[in-house]
Amino acid sequence: MTTAAPSRTDAFYDRAPYAEGFDIGYPQENLEGEMYKYRCLSCKRLTTDINGRLENHAEDCAYRLLRQAQR
Ligand SMILES: [Zn+2]
């Protein structure tokens, strides 16, 4: 007889793993002539460079400052 706890294979989906640092809710704009490239509307950094991390925005990015003020 085994007393193993039930597996929690669904644990990863209970909440986002990077709920604190992962942030893709910033305003974005499409690069002219680059159909699949987007950048932050405030600091103009590419979404592929930001990679969902608030600290990858420019230090004076309006969105980054706004988000940091909300913490
Ligand atoms: Zn930004």
N, CA, C, O and the ligand as a Tripos MOL2 file, in Angstrom:
@<TRIPOS>MOLECULE
protein
  285   283    72     0     0
PROTEIN
NO_CHARGES

@<TRIPOS>ATOM
      1 N           0.8520   -1.2140    0.0000 N.3       1 MET1
      2 CA          0.0000    0.0000    0.0000 C.3       1 MET1
      3 C           0.8810    1.2550    0.0000 C.2       1 MET1
      4 O           1.8520    1.3440    0.7510 O.2       1 MET1
      5 N           0.5420    2.1780   -0.8150 N.am      2 THR2
      6 CA          1.3290    3.4020   -0.9450 C.3       2 THR2
      7 C           0.5540    4.6160   -0.4320 C.2       2 THR2
      8 O          -0.6680    4.6960   -0.5620 O.2       2 THR2
      9 N           1.2860    5.5440    0.1440 N.am      3 THR3
     10 CA          0.6560    6.7660    0.6580 C.3       3 THR3
     11 C           1.1400    8.0030   -0.1020 C.2       3 THR3
     12 O           1.0890    9.1250    0.4010 O.2       3 THR3
     13 N           1.6030    7.7660   -1.3100 N.am      4 ALA4
     14 CA          2.1150    8.8910   -2.1020 C.3       4 ALA4
     15 C           1.0380    9.9540   -2.3250 C.2       4 ALA4
     16 O          -0.1290    9.6490   -2.5740 O.2       4 ALA4
     17 N           1.4600   11.1710   -2.2290 N.am      5 ALA5
     18 CA          0.5330   12.2810   -2.4590 C.3       5 ALA5
     19 C           0.1280   12.3210   -3.9280 C.2       5 ALA5
     20 O           0.9140   11.9640   -4.8060 O.2       5 ALA5
     21 N          -1.0680   12.7450   -4.1830 N.am      6 PRO6
     22 CA         -1.5050   12.8500   -5.5850 C.3       6 PRO6
     23 C          -0.6240   13.8270   -6.3600 C.2       6 PRO6
     24 O          -0.2470   14.8810   -5.8490 O.2       6 PRO6
     25 N          -0.3090   13.4660   -7.5770 N.am      7 SER7
     26 CA          0.5590   14.3300   -8.3690 C.3       7 SER7
     27 C          -0.1600   15.6190   -8.7460 C.2       7 SER7
     28 O          -1.3770   15.6410   -8.9310 O.2       7 SER7
     29 N           0.5980   16.6620   -8.8520 N.am      8 ARG8
     30 CA          0.0140   17.9630   -9.2290 C.3       8 ARG8
     31 C           0.5670   18.3850  -10.5770 C.2       8 ARG8
     32 O           1.2920   19.3740  -10.6870 O.2       8 ARG8
     33 N           0.2160   17.6270  -11.5910 N.am      9 THR9
     34 CA          0.7450   17.9330  -12.9120 C.3       9 THR9
     35 C           0.1930   19.2520  -13.4600 C.2       9 THR9
     36 O           0.7290   19.8140  -14.4150 O.2       9 THR9
     37 N          -0.8870   19.7360  -12.8380 N.am     10 ASP10
     38 CA         -1.4720   20.9810  -13.3430 C.3      10 ASP10
     39 C          -0.9450   22.2060  -12.5970 C.2      10 ASP10
     40 O          -1.4190   23.3190  -12.8200 O.2      10 ASP10
     41 N           0.0220   22.0070  -11.7220 N.am     11 ALA11
     42 CA          0.4870   23.1060  -10.8750 C.3      11 ALA11
     43 C           1.0500   24.2630  -11.6950 C.2      11 ALA11
     44 O           0.9110   25.4260  -11.3190 O.2      11 ALA11
     45 N           1.6760   23.9380  -12.7990 N.am     12 PHE12
     46 CA          2.3070   24.9950  -13.5910 C.3      12 PHE12
     47 C           1.2860   25.9590  -14.1880 C.2      12 PHE12
     48 O           1.6210   27.0850  -14.5550 O.2      12 PHE12
     49 N           0.0680   25.5140  -14.2770 N.am     13 TYR13
     50 CA         -0.9240   26.3510  -14.9420 C.3      13 TYR13
     51 C          -1.7830   27.1300  -13.9570 C.2      13 TYR13
     52 O          -2.6720   27.8810  -14.3580 O.2      13 TYR13
     53 N          -1.5170   26.9500  -12.6640 N.am     14 ASP14
     54 CA         -2.3180   27.6670  -11.6840 C.3      14 ASP14
     55 C          -2.1290   29.1770  -11.8190 C.2      14 ASP14
     56 O          -3.0740   29.9540  -11.6860 O.2      14 ASP14
     57 N          -0.8900   29.5690  -12.0870 N.am     15 ARG15
     58 CA         -0.6120   30.9890  -12.2930 C.3      15 ARG15
     59 C           0.6420   31.1200  -13.1440 C.2      15 ARG15
     60 O           1.4220   30.1760  -13.2690 O.2      15 ARG15
     61 N           0.8260   32.2770  -13.7180 N.am     16 ALA16
     62 CA          1.9980   32.4970  -14.5480 C.3      16 ALA16
     63 C           3.2570   32.3550  -13.7070 C.2      16 ALA16
     64 O           3.3160   32.8920  -12.6000 O.2      16 ALA16
     65 N           4.2610   31.6490  -14.2020 N.am     17 PRO17
     66 CA          5.4900   31.4390  -13.4310 C.3      17 PRO17
     67 C           6.2570   32.7300  -13.1670 C.2      17 PRO17
     68 O           6.9850   32.8270  -12.1790 O.2      17 PRO17
     69 N           6.0990   33.7180  -14.0400 N.am     18 TYR18
     70 CA          6.8240   34.9720  -13.8710 C.3      18 TYR18
     71 C           5.8510   36.1160  -13.6210 C.2      18 TYR18
     72 O           5.9690   37.1900  -14.2110 O.2      18 TYR18
     73 N           4.8950   35.8710  -12.7450 N.am     19 ALA19
     74 CA          3.8450   36.8640  -12.5140 C.3      19 ALA19
     75 C           4.4260   38.2100  -12.0780 C.2      19 ALA19
     76 O           3.8500   39.2600  -12.3600 O.2      19 ALA19
     77 N           5.5590   38.1740  -11.3950 N.am     20 GLU20
     78 CA          6.1460   39.4250  -10.9040 C.3      20 GLU20
     79 C           6.8860   40.1720  -12.0080 C.2      20 GLU20
     80 O           6.7200   41.3820  -12.1650 O.2      20 GLU20
     81 N           7.7070   39.4460  -12.7760 N.am     21 GLY21
     82 CA          8.5920   40.1240  -13.6970 C.3      21 GLY21
     83 C           8.1620   40.0930  -15.1400 C.2      21 GLY21
     84 O           8.6090   40.9210  -15.9340 O.2      21 GLY21
     85 N           7.3090   39.1650  -15.4970 N.am     22 PHE22
     86 CA          6.9390   39.0230  -16.9040 C.3      22 PHE22
     87 C           5.8410   40.0070  -17.2520 C.2      22 PHE22
     88 O           4.7690   39.9890  -16.6470 O.2      22 PHE22
     89 N           6.0990   40.8500  -18.2090 N.am     23 ASP23
     90 CA          5.1420   41.9120  -18.4990 C.3      23 ASP23
     91 C           5.1000   42.2010  -19.9880 C.2      23 ASP23
     92 O           6.0600   42.7180  -20.5590 O.2      23 ASP23
     93 N           3.9930   41.8660  -20.6060 N.am     24 ILE24
     94 CA          3.8590   42.1360  -22.0420 C.3      24 ILE24
     95 C           2.6750   43.0440  -22.3080 C.2      24 ILE24
     96 O           2.1790   43.1170  -23.4320 O.2      24 ILE24
     97 N           2.2230   43.7370  -21.2720 N.am     25 GLY25
     98 CA          1.0280   44.5670  -21.4170 C.3      25 GLY25
     99 C           1.3050   45.9920  -21.8590 C.2      25 GLY25
    100 O           0.4070   46.8330  -21.8540 O.2      25 GLY25
    101 N           2.5370   46.2630  -22.2370 N.am     26 TYR26
    102 CA          2.8780   47.6320  -22.6070 C.3      26 TYR26
    103 C           2.4000   47.9720  -24.0060 C.2      26 TYR26
    104 O           2.2560   47.0840  -24.8470 O.2      26 TYR26
    105 N           2.1520   49.2600  -24.2650 N.am     27 PRO27
    106 CA          1.7300   49.6770  -25.6110 C.3      27 PRO27
    107 C           2.8360   49.3940  -26.6180 C.2      27 PRO27
    108 O           4.0030   49.7000  -26.3730 O.2      27 PRO27
    109 N           2.4660   48.8170  -27.7350 N.am     28 GLN28
    110 CA          3.4480   48.4630  -28.7520 C.3      28 GLN28
    111 C           3.0600   49.0820  -30.0790 C.2      28 GLN28
    112 O           1.8980   49.4080  -30.3170 O.2      28 GLN28
    113 N           4.0450   49.2350  -30.9310 N.am     29 GLU29
    114 CA          3.7780   49.7050  -32.2870 C.3      29 GLU29
    115 C           4.5490   48.8350  -33.2670 C.2      29 GLU29
    116 O           5.6270   48.3190  -32.9720 O.2      29 GLU29
    117 N           3.9550   48.6950  -34.4420 N.am     30 ASN30
    118 CA          4.5740   47.8820  -35.4830 C.3      30 ASN30
    119 C           5.6580   48.6720  -36.1850 C.2      30 ASN30
    120 O           5.4720   49.8460  -36.5030 O.2      30 ASN30
    121 N           6.7900   48.0330  -36.4260 N.am     31 LEU31
    122 CA          7.8570   48.7040  -37.1690 C.3      31 LEU31
    123 C           7.4560   48.8510  -38.6310 C.2      31 LEU31
    124 O           6.9680   47.9130  -39.2610 O.2      31 LEU31
    125 N           7.6670   50.0090  -39.1330 N.am     32 GLU32
    126 CA          7.3080   50.2730  -40.5160 C.3      32 GLU32
    127 C           8.1150   49.3790  -41.4480 C.2      32 GLU32
    128 O           9.3440   49.3690  -41.3870 O.2      32 GLU32
    129 N           7.4420   48.6380  -42.2980 N.am     33 GLY33
    130 CA          8.1230   47.7650  -43.2370 C.3      33 GLY33
    131 C           8.6150   46.4600  -42.6470 C.2      33 GLY33
    132 O           9.1790   45.6240  -43.3520 O.2      33 GLY33
    133 N           8.3970   46.2820  -41.3230 N.am     34 GLU34
    134 CA          8.8190   45.0310  -40.6600 C.3      34 GLU34
    135 C           7.5840   44.3810  -40.0560 C.2      34 GLU34
    136 O           7.2520   44.6040  -38.8920 O.2      34 GLU34
    137 N           6.9140   43.5800  -40.8600 N.am     35 MET35
    138 CA          5.5870   43.0800  -40.5170 C.3      35 MET35
    139 C           5.5410   42.3610  -39.1710 C.2      35 MET35
    140 O           4.5470   42.4500  -38.4500 O.2      35 MET35
    141 N           6.6030   41.6570  -38.8370 N.am     36 TYR36
    142 CA          6.5630   40.8260  -37.6380 C.3      36 TYR36
    143 C           7.3530   41.4200  -36.4750 C.2      36 TYR36
    144 O           7.5670   40.7610  -35.4570 O.2      36 TYR36
    145 N           7.7860   42.6760  -36.6370 N.am     37 LYS37
    146 CA          8.5540   43.2980  -35.5540 C.3      37 LYS37
    147 C           7.7190   44.3710  -34.8550 C.2      37 LYS37
    148 O           7.0660   45.2000  -35.4880 O.2      37 LYS37
    149 N           7.7690   44.3180  -33.5450 N.am     38 TYR38
    150 CA          7.0570   45.3160  -32.7500 C.3      38 TYR38
    151 C           8.0050   45.9050  -31.7270 C.2      38 TYR38
    152 O           8.9890   45.2830  -31.3270 O.2      38 TYR38
    153 N           7.6880   47.1100  -31.3160 N.am     39 ARG39
    154 CA          8.5230   47.7500  -30.2990 C.3      39 ARG39
    155 C           7.6510   48.4930  -29.3030 C.2      39 ARG39
    156 O           6.4850   48.7950  -29.5620 O.2      39 ARG39
    157 N           8.2520   48.7790  -28.1550 N.am     40 CYS40
    158 CA          7.5460   49.5160  -27.1130 C.3      40 CYS40
    159 C           7.2430   50.9240  -27.6110 C.2      40 CYS40
    160 O           8.1140   51.6020  -28.1550 O.2      40 CYS40
    161 N           6.0310   51.3450  -27.4240 N.am     41 LEU41
    162 CA          5.6260   52.6640  -27.9070 C.3      41 LEU41
    163 C           6.3610   53.7720  -27.1570 C.2      41 LEU41
    164 O           6.5400   54.8660  -27.6920 O.2      41 LEU41
    165 N           6.7820   53.5030  -25.9380 N.am     42 SER42
    166 CA          7.4130   54.5400  -25.1220 C.3      42 SER42
    167 C           8.9110   54.6330  -25.3610 C.2      42 SER42
    168 O           9.4270   55.7170  -25.6320 O.2      42 SER42
    169 N           9.6200   53.5050  -25.2630 N.am     43 CYS43
    170 CA         11.0830   53.5730  -25.3390 C.3      43 CYS43
    171 C          11.6230   53.0470  -26.6600 C.2      43 CYS43
    172 O          12.8320   53.0820  -26.8910 O.2      43 CYS43
    173 N          10.7390   52.5570  -27.5340 N.am     44 LYS44
    174 CA         11.1080   52.1330  -28.8880 C.3      44 LYS44
    175 C          12.0130   50.9000  -28.9190 C.2      44 LYS44
    176 O          12.6160   50.5920  -29.9480 O.2      44 LYS44
    177 N          12.1050   50.2050  -27.8010 N.am     45 ARG45
    178 CA         12.9100   48.9860  -27.8300 C.3      45 ARG45
    179 C          12.0800   47.8510  -28.4150 C.2      45 ARG45
    180 O          10.8650   47.7920  -28.2240 O.2      45 ARG45
    181 N          12.7440   46.9600  -29.1240 N.am     46 LEU46
    182 CA         12.0540   45.8500  -29.7600 C.3      46 LEU46
    183 C          11.4760   44.8980  -28.7200 C.2      46 LEU46
    184 O          12.0860   44.6510  -27.6800 O.2      46 LEU46
    185 N          10.2960   44.3680  -29.0140 N.am     47 THR47
    186 CA          9.6940   43.4030  -28.0860 C.3      47 THR47
    187 C          10.5880   42.1800  -27.9180 C.2      47 THR47
    188 O          10.5900   41.5440  -26.8640 O.2      47 THR47
    189 N          11.3510   41.8530  -28.9680 N.am     48 THR48
    190 CA         12.2540   40.7060  -28.8740 C.3      48 THR48
    191 C          13.4350   41.0120  -27.9610 C.2      48 THR48
    192 O          14.0380   40.0910  -27.4090 O.2      48 THR48
    193 N          13.7760   42.2850  -27.7920 N.am     49 ASP49
    194 CA         14.8300   42.6690  -26.8500 C.3      49 ASP49
    195 C          14.2780   42.7620  -25.4300 C.2      49 ASP49
    196 O          14.9390   42.3710  -24.4680 O.2      49 ASP49
    197 N          13.0680   43.2830  -25.3150 N.am     50 ILE50
    198 CA         12.4210   43.4040  -24.0030 C.3      50 ILE50
    199 C          12.1110   42.0200  -23.4430 C.2      50 ILE50
    200 O          12.3120   41.7510  -22.2590 O.2      50 ILE50
    201 N          11.6190   41.1520  -24.3210 N.am     51 ASN51
    202 CA         11.4080   39.7540  -23.9510 C.3      51 ASN51
    203 C          10.5520   39.5970  -22.6980 C.2      51 ASN51
    204 O          10.7640   38.6820  -21.9030 O.2      51 ASN51
    205 N           9.5930   40.4880  -22.5310 N.am     52 GLY52
    206 CA          8.6630   40.3490  -21.4120 C.3      52 GLY52
    207 C           9.2110   40.8070  -20.0730 C.2      52 GLY52
    208 O           8.5540   40.6500  -19.0440 O.2      52 GLY52
    209 N          10.4150   41.3740  -20.0800 N.am     53 ARG53
    210 CA         11.0340   41.8000  -18.8190 C.3      53 ARG53
    211 C          10.9830   43.3190  -18.6930 C.2      53 ARG53
    212 O          11.4340   44.0520  -19.5740 O.2      53 ARG53
    213 N          10.4280   43.7660  -17.5850 N.am     54 LEU54
    214 CA         10.2820   45.2010  -17.3720 C.3      54 LEU54
    215 C          11.6380   45.9020  -17.3450 C.2      54 LEU54
    216 O          11.7640   47.0400  -17.7960 O.2      54 LEU54
    217 N          12.6470   45.2180  -16.8150 N.am     55 GLU55
    218 CA         13.9610   45.8570  -16.7010 C.3      55 GLU55
    219 C          14.6610   45.9840  -18.0460 C.2      55 GLU55
    220 O          15.7000   46.6360  -18.1420 O.2      55 GLU55
    221 N          14.1030   45.3680  -19.0880 N.am     56 ASN56
    222 CA         14.7030   45.5000  -20.4140 C.3      56 ASN56
    223 C          14.1890   46.7230  -21.1660 C.2      56 ASN56
    224 O          14.6950   47.0600  -22.2360 O.2      56 ASN56
    225 N          13.1830   47.3830  -20.6020 N.am     57 HIS57
    226 CA         12.7910   48.6720  -21.1600 C.3      57 HIS57
    227 C          13.8780   49.6910  -20.8160 C.2      57 HIS57
    228 O          14.6710   49.4760  -19.8990 O.2      57 HIS57
    229 N          13.9080   50.7930  -21.5540 N.am     58 ALA58
    230 CA         14.8350   51.8680  -21.1970 C.3      58 ALA58
    231 C          14.5330   52.3630  -19.7870 C.2      58 ALA58
    232 O          13.3960   52.3020  -19.3180 O.2      58 ALA58
    233 N          15.5640   52.8470  -19.1320 N.am     59 GLU59
    234 CA         15.3780   53.2600  -17.7350 C.3      59 GLU59
    235 C          14.3920   54.4100  -17.6100 C.2      59 GLU59
    236 O          13.7440   54.5710  -16.5750 O.2      59 GLU59
    237 N          14.2780   55.2130  -18.6670 N.am     60 ASP60
    238 CA         13.3480   56.3330  -18.6120 C.3      60 ASP60
    239 C          12.0650   56.0610  -19.4010 C.2      60 ASP60
    240 O          11.3050   56.9780  -19.7130 O.2      60 ASP60
    241 N          11.8390   54.7660  -19.7180 N.am     61 CYS61
    242 CA         10.6180   54.4020  -20.4320 C.3      61 CYS61
    243 C           9.3990   54.7440  -19.5720 C.2      61 CYS61
    244 O           9.3290   54.3710  -18.4010 O.2      61 CYS61
    245 N           8.4490   55.4520  -20.1630 N.am     62 ALA62
    246 CA          7.2680   55.8970  -19.4190 C.3      62 ALA62
    247 C           6.4880   54.7070  -18.8710 C.2      62 ALA62
    248 O           5.9620   54.7580  -17.7600 O.2      62 ALA62
    249 N           6.4200   53.6500  -19.6510 N.am     63 TYR63
    250 CA          5.6890   52.4680  -19.1860 C.3      63 TYR63
    251 C           6.4050   51.8000  -18.0170 C.2      63 TYR63
    252 O           5.7720   51.3930  -17.0430 O.2      63 TYR63
    253 N           7.7270   51.6880  -18.1190 N.am     64 ARG64
    254 CA          8.4910   51.0820  -17.0360 C.3      64 ARG64
    255 C           8.3470   51.8840  -15.7530 C.2      64 ARG64
    256 O           8.1580   51.3140  -14.6780 O.2      64 ARG64
    257 N           8.4330   53.1760  -15.8610 N.am     65 LEU65
    258 CA          8.2950   54.0400  -14.6890 C.3      65 LEU65
    259 C           6.8960   53.9030  -14.0800 C.2      65 LEU65
    260 O           6.7260   53.8780  -12.8610 O.2      65 LEU65
    261 N           5.9070   53.8160  -14.9680 N.am     66 LEU66
    262 CA          4.5360   53.6650  -14.4940 C.3      66 LEU66
    263 C           4.3640   52.3650  -13.7260 C.2      66 LEU66
    264 O           3.7700   52.3390  -12.6480 O.2      66 LEU66
    265 N           4.8920   51.2820  -14.2960 N.am     67 ARG67
    266 CA          4.7570   49.9700  -13.6650 C.3      67 ARG67
    267 C           5.5110   49.9070  -12.3410 C.2      67 ARG67
    268 O           5.0320   49.3110  -11.3760 O.2      67 ARG67
    269 N           6.6790   50.5170  -12.2980 N.am     68 GLN68
    270 CA          7.4690   50.4850  -11.0700 C.3      68 GLN68
    271 C           6.7910   51.3020   -9.9900 C.2      68 GLN68
    272 O           6.8920   50.9830   -8.8050 O.2      68 GLN68
    273 N           6.0990   52.3570  -10.3970 N.am     69 ALA69
    274 CA          5.4040   53.1940   -9.4210 C.3      69 ALA69
    275 C           4.2160   52.4520   -8.8110 C.2      69 ALA69
    276 O           3.7690   52.7720   -7.7100 O.2      69 ALA69
    277 N           3.7110   51.4490   -9.5470 N.am     70 GLN70
    278 CA          2.5330   50.7170   -9.0750 C.3      70 GLN70
    279 C           2.9070   49.6000   -8.1070 C.2      70 GLN70
    280 O           2.0280   49.0150   -7.4740 O.2      70 GLN70
    281 N           4.1830   49.3000   -7.9840 N.am     71 ARG71
    282 CA          4.5880   48.2100   -7.0970 C.3      71 ARG71
    283 C           4.6730   48.6560   -5.6450 C.2      71 ARG71
    284 O           5.0020   47.8530   -4.7710 O.2      71 ARG71
    285 ZN          9.4060   50.6500  -22.9670 Zn       72 ZN72
@<TRIPOS>BOND
     1     1     2 1
     2     2     3 1
     3     3     4 2
     4     3     5 am
     5     5     6 1
     6     6     7 1
     7     7     8 2
     8     7     9 am
     9     9    10 1
    10    10    11 1
    11    11    12 2
    12    11    13 am
    13    13    14 1
    14    14    15 1
    15    15    16 2
    16    15    17 am
    17    17    18 1
    18    18    19 1
    19    19    20 2
    20    19    21 am
    21    21    22 1
    22    22    23 1
    23    23    24 2
    24    23    25 am
    25    25    26 1
    26    26    27 1
    27    27    28 2
    28    27    29 am
    29    29    30 1
    30    30    31 1
    31    31    32 2
    32    31    33 am
    33    33    34 1
    34    34    35 1
    35    35    36 2
    36    35    37 am
    37    37    38 1
    38    38    39 1
    39    39    40 2
    40    39    41 am
    41    41    42 1
    42    42    43 1
    43    43    44 2
    44    43    45 am
    45    45    46 1
    46    46    47 1
    47    47    48 2
    48    47    49 am
    49    49    50 1
    50    50    51 1
    51    51    52 2
    52    51    53 am
    53    53    54 1
    54    54    55 1
    55    55    56 2
    56    55    57 am
    57    57    58 1
    58    58    59 1
    59    59    60 2
    60    59    61 am
    61    61    62 1
    62    62    63 1
    63    63    64 2
    64    63    65 am
    65    65    66 1
    66    66    67 1
    67    67    68 2
    68    67    69 am
    69    69    70 1
    70    70    71 1
    71    71    72 2
    72    71    73 am
    73    73    74 1
    74    74    75 1
    75    75    76 2
    76    75    77 am
    77    77    78 1
    78    78    79 1
    79    79    80 2
    80    79    81 am
    81    81    82 1
    82    82    83 1
    83    83    84 2
    84    83    85 am
    85    85    86 1
    86    86    87 1
    87    87    88 2
    88    87    89 am
    89    89    90 1
    90    90    91 1
    91    91    92 2
    92    91    93 am
    93    93    94 1
    94    94    95 1
    95    95    96 2
    96    95    97 am
    97    97    98 1
    98    98    99 1
    99    99   100 2
   100    99   101 am
   101   101   102 1
   102   102   103 1
   103   103   104 2
   104   103   105 am
   105   105   106 1
   106   106   107 1
   107   107   108 2
   108   107   109 am
   109   109   110 1
   110   110   111 1
   111   111   112 2
   112   111   113 am
   113   113   114 1
   114   114   115 1
   115   115   116 2
   116   115   117 am
   117   117   118 1
   118   118   119 1
   119   119   120 2
   120   119   121 am
   121   121   122 1
   122   122   123 1
   123   123   124 2
   124   123   125 am
   125   125   126 1
   126   126   127 1
   127   127   128 2
   128   127   129 am
   129   129   130 1
   130   130   131 1
   131   131   132 2
   132   131   133 am
   133   133   134 1
   134   134   135 1
   135   135   136 2
   136   135   137 am
   137   137   138 1
   138   138   139 1
   139   139   140 2
   140   139   141 am
   141   141   142 1
   142   142   143 1
   143   143   144 2
   144   143   145 am
   145   145   146 1
   146   146   147 1
   147   147   148 2
   148   147   149 am
   149   149   150 1
   150   150   151 1
   151   151   152 2
   152   151   153 am
   153   153   154 1
   154   154   155 1
   155   155   156 2
   156   155   157 am
   157   157   158 1
   158   158   159 1
   159   159   160 2
   160   159   161 am
   161   161   162 1
   162   162   163 1
   163   163   164 2
   164   163   165 am
   165   165   166 1
   166   166   167 1
   167   167   168 2
   168   167   169 am
   169   169   170 1
   170   170   171 1
   171   171   172 2
   172   171   173 am
   173   173   174 1
   174   174   175 1
   175   175   176 2
   176   175   177 am
   177   177   178 1
   178   178   179 1
   179   179   180 2
   180   179   181 am
   181   181   182 1
   182   182   183 1
   183   183   184 2
   184   183   185 am
   185   185   186 1
   186   186   187 1
   187   187   188 2
   188   187   189 am
   189   189   190 1
   190   190   191 1
   191   191   192 2
   192   191   193 am
   193   193   194 1
   194   194   195 1
   195   195   196 2
   196   195   197 am
   197   197   198 1
   198   198   199 1
   199   199   200 2
   200   199   201 am
   201   201   202 1
   202   202   203 1
   203   203   204 2
   204   203   205 am
   205   205   206 1
   206   206   207 1
   207   207   208 2
   208   207   209 am
   209   209   210 1
   210   210   211 1
   211   211   212 2
   212   211   213 am
   213   213   214 1
   214   214   215 1
   215   215   216 2
   216   215   217 am
   217   217   218 1
   218   218   219 1
   219   219   220 2
   220   219   221 am
   221   221   222 1
   222   222   223 1
   223   223   224 2
   224   223   225 am
   225   225   226 1
   226   226   227 1
   227   227   228 2
   228   227   229 am
   229   229   230 1
   230   230   231 1
   231   231   232 2
   232   231   233 am
   233   233   234 1
   234   234   235 1
   235   235   236 2
   236   235   237 am
   237   237   238 1
   238   238   239 1
   239   239   240 2
   240   239   241 am
   241   241   242 1
   242   242   243 1
   243   243   244 2
   244   243   245 am
   245   245   246 1
   246   246   247 1
   247   247   248 2
   248   247   249 am
   249   249   250 1
   250   250   251 1
   251   251   252 2
   252   251   253 am
   253   253   254 1
   254   254   255 1
   255   255   256 2
   256   255   257 am
   257   257   258 1
   258   258   259 1
   259   259   260 2
   260   259   261 am
   261   261   262 1
   262   262   263 1
   263   263   264 2
   264   263   265 am
   265   265   266 1
   266   266   267 1
   267   267   268 2
   268   267   269 am
   269   269   270 1
   270   270   271 1
   271   271   272 2
   272   271   273 am
   273   273   274 1
   274   274   275 1
   275   275   276 2
   276   275   277 am
   277   277   278 1
   278   278   279 1
   279   279   280 2
   280   279   281 am
   281   281   282 1
   282   282   283 1
   283   283   284 2
@<TRIPOS>SUBSTRUCTURE
     1 MET1         2 RESIDUE 1 A MET
     2 THR2         6 RESIDUE 1 A THR
     3 THR3        10 RESIDUE 1 A THR
     4 ALA4        14 RESIDUE 1 A ALA
     5 ALA5        18 RESIDUE 1 A ALA
     6 PRO6        22 RESIDUE 1 A PRO
     7 SER7        26 RESIDUE 1 A SER
     8 ARG8        30 RESIDUE 1 A ARG
     9 THR9        34 RESIDUE 1 A THR
    10 ASP10       38 RESIDUE 1 A ASP
    11 ALA11       42 RESIDUE 1 A ALA
    12 PHE12       46 RESIDUE 1 A PHE
    13 TYR13       50 RESIDUE 1 A TYR
    14 ASP14       54 RESIDUE 1 A ASP
    15 ARG15       58 RESIDUE 1 A ARG
    16 ALA16       62 RESIDUE 1 A ALA
    17 PRO17       66 RESIDUE 1 A PRO
    18 TYR18       70 RESIDUE 1 A TYR
    19 ALA19       74 RESIDUE 1 A ALA
    20 GLU20       78 RESIDUE 1 A GLU
    21 GLY21       82 RESIDUE 1 A GLY
    22 PHE22       86 RESIDUE 1 A PHE
    23 ASP23       90 RESIDUE 1 A ASP
    24 ILE24       94 RESIDUE 1 A ILE
    25 GLY25       98 RESIDUE 1 A GLY
    26 TYR26      102 RESIDUE 1 A TYR
    27 PRO27      106 RESIDUE 1 A PRO
    28 GLN28      110 RESIDUE 1 A GLN
    29 GLU29      114 RESIDUE 1 A GLU
    30 ASN30      118 RESIDUE 1 A ASN
    31 LEU31      122 RESIDUE 1 A LEU
    32 GLU32      126 RESIDUE 1 A GLU
    33 GLY33      130 RESIDUE 1 A GLY
    34 GLU34      134 RESIDUE 1 A GLU
    35 MET35      138 RESIDUE 1 A MET
    36 TYR36      142 RESIDUE 1 A TYR
    37 LYS37      146 RESIDUE 1 A LYS
    38 TYR38      150 RESIDUE 1 A TYR
    39 ARG39      154 RESIDUE 1 A ARG
    40 CYS40      158 RESIDUE 1 A CYS
    41 LEU41      162 RESIDUE 1 A LEU
    42 SER42      166 RESIDUE 1 A SER
    43 CYS43      170 RESIDUE 1 A CYS
    44 LYS44      174 RESIDUE 1 A LYS
    45 ARG45      178 RESIDUE 1 A ARG
    46 LEU46      182 RESIDUE 1 A LEU
    47 THR47      186 RESIDUE 1 A THR
    48 THR48      190 RESIDUE 1 A THR
    49 ASP49      194 RESIDUE 1 A ASP
    50 ILE50      198 RESIDUE 1 A ILE
    51 ASN51      202 RESIDUE 1 A ASN
    52 GLY52      206 RESIDUE 1 A GLY
    53 ARG53      210 RESIDUE 1 A ARG
    54 LEU54      214 RESIDUE 1 A LEU
    55 GLU55      218 RESIDUE 1 A GLU
    56 ASN56      222 RESIDUE 1 A ASN
    57 HIS57      226 RESIDUE 1 A HIS
    58 ALA58      230 RESIDUE 1 A ALA
    59 GLU59      234 RESIDUE 1 A GLU
    60 ASP60      238 RESIDUE 1 A ASP
    61 CYS61      242 RESIDUE 1 A CYS
    62 ALA62      246 RESIDUE 1 A ALA
    63 TYR63      250 RESIDUE 1 A TYR
    64 ARG64      254 RESIDUE 1 A ARG
    65 LEU65      258 RESIDUE 1 A LEU
    66 LEU66      262 RESIDUE 1 A LEU
    67 ARG67      266 RESIDUE 1 A ARG
    68 GLN68      270 RESIDUE 1 A GLN
    69 ALA69      274 RESIDUE 1 A ALA
    70 GLN70      278 RESIDUE 1 A GLN
    71 ARG71      282 RESIDUE 1 A ARG
    72 ZN72       285 GROUP 0 **** ****
